Amino acid sequence: MKKRKILIPQPKSKFLLVQCPDCENKQIIFDHASTVVRCLVCGRVLARPTGGKAIIEAKILQVLE
């Protein structure tokens, strides 16, 4: 009898460390955000929801695993 490999699905979504283009504040956001994500310091929109992956309007510094 052949052994089957058990496949564990990996998530397609990730957390991102982004930097606000206005005030250069660093913030962690979710790349599949379902609501508008604003900067905690100046209030600029960093991510807009689309129904799937969000539109990121900030500079992505790092993808967190």
VMD Tcl script that draws the C-alpha trace (Angstrom):
set ca {
  {0.00 0.00 0.00}
  {1.29 3.45 -0.96}
  {1.59 6.14 1.66}
  {-0.02 9.41 0.71}
  {1.45 12.74 1.64}
  {-0.88 14.80 3.75}
  {-1.13 18.23 2.20}
  {-1.70 21.07 4.63}
  {-3.10 24.15 2.91}
  {-1.12 27.33 3.45}
  {-2.93 30.65 3.90}
  {-2.81 33.06 0.97}
  {-3.09 36.12 3.19}
  {-0.27 37.78 5.09}
  {0.42 40.63 7.46}
  {2.46 43.53 6.09}
  {4.70 46.10 7.77}
  {3.98 49.32 5.89}
  {5.16 52.91 6.13}
  {2.82 55.87 5.74}
  {3.91 58.11 2.83}
  {2.92 61.28 4.71}
  {4.21 60.94 8.28}
  {6.49 57.85 7.83}
  {4.75 56.01 10.68}
  {5.31 52.22 10.56}
  {2.23 50.07 11.03}
  {1.26 46.40 10.62}
  {-1.80 45.78 8.41}
  {-3.56 42.75 6.92}
  {-3.27 42.40 3.13}
  {-6.86 41.10 2.79}
  {-8.38 43.92 4.85}
  {-12.19 44.12 4.71}
  {-12.38 47.70 6.00}
  {-10.52 50.91 5.18}
  {-7.22 50.97 7.10}
  {-5.99 54.41 8.16}
  {-2.68 55.60 9.60}
  {-2.87 55.79 13.39}
  {-0.92 59.08 13.48}
  {-2.14 61.24 10.57}
  {-5.28 59.41 9.41}
  {-4.25 58.84 5.77}
  {-5.79 55.80 4.05}
  {-3.22 52.97 3.85}
  {-5.39 50.18 2.44}
  {-8.76 50.03 0.65}
  {-10.86 46.83 0.54}
  {-11.77 45.25 -2.81}
  {-13.54 42.06 -1.74}
  {-10.31 40.06 -1.91}
  {-6.83 41.43 -1.59}
  {-6.83 45.06 -0.45}
  {-5.29 47.91 -2.45}
  {-2.21 48.94 -0.47}
  {-1.49 52.67 -0.79}
  {1.54 52.70 1.52}
  {5.14 51.57 1.07}
  {5.51 47.88 1.98}
  {8.62 47.42 4.13}
  {8.30 43.73 5.05}
  {6.02 40.75 4.60}
  {5.49 39.04 7.95}
  {5.08 35.26 8.06}
}
mol new
graphics top color blue
foreach p $ca { graphics top sphere $p radius 0.5 }
foreach p [lrange $ca 0 end-1] q [lrange $ca 1 end] { graphics top cylinder $p $q radius 0.2 }
display resetview
